Amino acid sequence: MSLQAPMRCSALAEELGEPLAGTADQRVRWLLVEDRGAWGETAVADLVGADVEAAAKARGMRLVLVRQRSADAAAEARRRAILVDTASRRMAVRSVEPDEVAGLLDTPVEDFGQPFDEPIFLVCTNGRRDACCALRGRALANALTAHHPDRVWETTHLGGHRFAANLVCLPHGLLFGRVPAADGPALADAYLAGRLDPEHLRGRSAWPPPAQVAEVAVRRSLGRLGVDDVTLLAAEVDENEARVVLGLPDGEASEVRLHARRLEPPRPTSCRADELEAPLHWEVRGISPAAEAPGTA
C-alpha cells in the first residue's frame, strides 16, 4: 500500500471551502522592521526578543520583519523601520537597531520619523514558519516585484498560513488571501487606483472579525468597490451574535446581523500544527438599511 503525503494546509482550506472574510487578526498599528538575515520559525522573537514581540501583540500591534529585493547598496548599510497607523492611514520611517524596537512600540506615528506617503505591499514568504507561505507567497512576491519593485516587501508571519498567498496593502491595512501570482499585479494596481476586489479580501486589520465579514457582504451586495466606500460606524459583538453598522457614500448606512459558528470538520490551521481546530466563522444572517447612521465608532 502506498503512503500519500498529507495535504498542505492552504490546499486543504481551499478544498473545504473555508471562507476568507473575517480572518484578519485585529491590529490597528503595524511596525515593520527591516531584516535581511535568514528567517527561522520564530524570526521576530529571534531578532528583537520574545518579550518585545509579546508586548507588541498586547498593544494590538502587528510586529513583523520585512525585506525588499530592490534594496540598493545604501539600503544594505542600514536597517529601516516603518510604523503604520491604519486608523489614520499614516506611515513614517526611520533607521533603527534591534535593541531600540521595544522603545518604539508606543511612539505616535507623527513622532516616529520621516513621513512615508507611498502605499506599500507586504507578502508573507516565511517558509520556515509554514511551507505554504514559501510556495505560494514567493510566487506572488515575484510577480508583484516585477511590476512594483519599490513597493513590495517580503514579510514574516501575518497569521493565516492556510490562506496563502497573503497580501497586505498599507496604509489601509487591507489583508487579501489566496491571491494567485498571476492576479497579484492587477489587485495591486486596483488598490493604487482606489479600488479593491472583495472576493480575495480577508479583512481590514483595524476592524473586528464580524465587521470584516460585514464589509465583504455589503460590498458584494451593493457593488461598492471603492477602497473608502465603506466605513465602520458601530460594532456590537458578544460571544455568538454581532451587529455591525457600515457607513456608505451619501450618508447612507447598512446594518448587518451576524452569528458565530464553528466550521466542521476540524482541520490543521498550518502545515506545522499538531492539533486540529474548528475555526470560528461569523455568518451573515441579514443585511438591511440602517434606521439611522450612528456616530463614528
HELIX and SHEET records of a PDB file:
HELIX    1   1 CYS A    9  GLU A   15  1                                   7    
HELIX    2   2 ALA A   43  VAL A   48  1                                   6    
HELIX    3   3 ALA A   50  ALA A   58  1                                   9    
HELIX    4   4 ALA A   73  GLU A   76  1                                   4    
HELIX    5   5 PRO A   98  LEU A  104  5                                   7    
HELIX    6   6 VAL A  109  ASP A  111  5                                   3    
HELIX    7   7 ALA A  131  CYS A  132  1                                   2    
HELIX    8   8 CYS A  133  GLY A  137  3                                   5    
HELIX    9   9 ARG A  138  HIS A  147  1                                  10    
HELIX   10  10 HIS A  161  PHE A  163  5                                   3    
HELIX   11  11 ALA A  181  ASP A  183  5                                   3    
HELIX   12  12 GLY A  184  LEU A  192  1                                   9    
HELIX   13  13 PRO A  209  LEU A  222  1                                  14    
HELIX   14  14 PRO A  249  GLY A  251  5                                   3    
SHEET    1   A10 GLN A 114  PRO A 115  0                                        
SHEET    2   A10 ARG A  90  SER A  95 -1                                        
SHEET    3   A10 ARG A  80  ASP A  85 -1                                        
SHEET    4   A10 ARG A  29  GLU A  34 -1                                        
SHEET    5   A10 MET A  61  ARG A  67  1                                        
SHEET    6   A10 VAL A 152  THR A 155 -1                                        
SHEET    7   A10 ILE A 120  CYS A 124  1                                        
SHEET    8   A10 LEU A 167  LEU A 170 -1                                        
SHEET    9   A10 LEU A 174  PHE A 176 -1                                        
SHEET   10   A10 LEU A 201  ARG A 204 -1                                        
SHEET    1   B 4 THR A 231  VAL A 237  0                                        
SHEET    2   B 4 GLU A 241  GLY A 247 -1                                        
SHEET    3   B 4 ALA A 253  ARG A 262 -1                                        
SHEET    4   B 4 LEU A 280  PRO A 289 -1                                        
END                                                                             
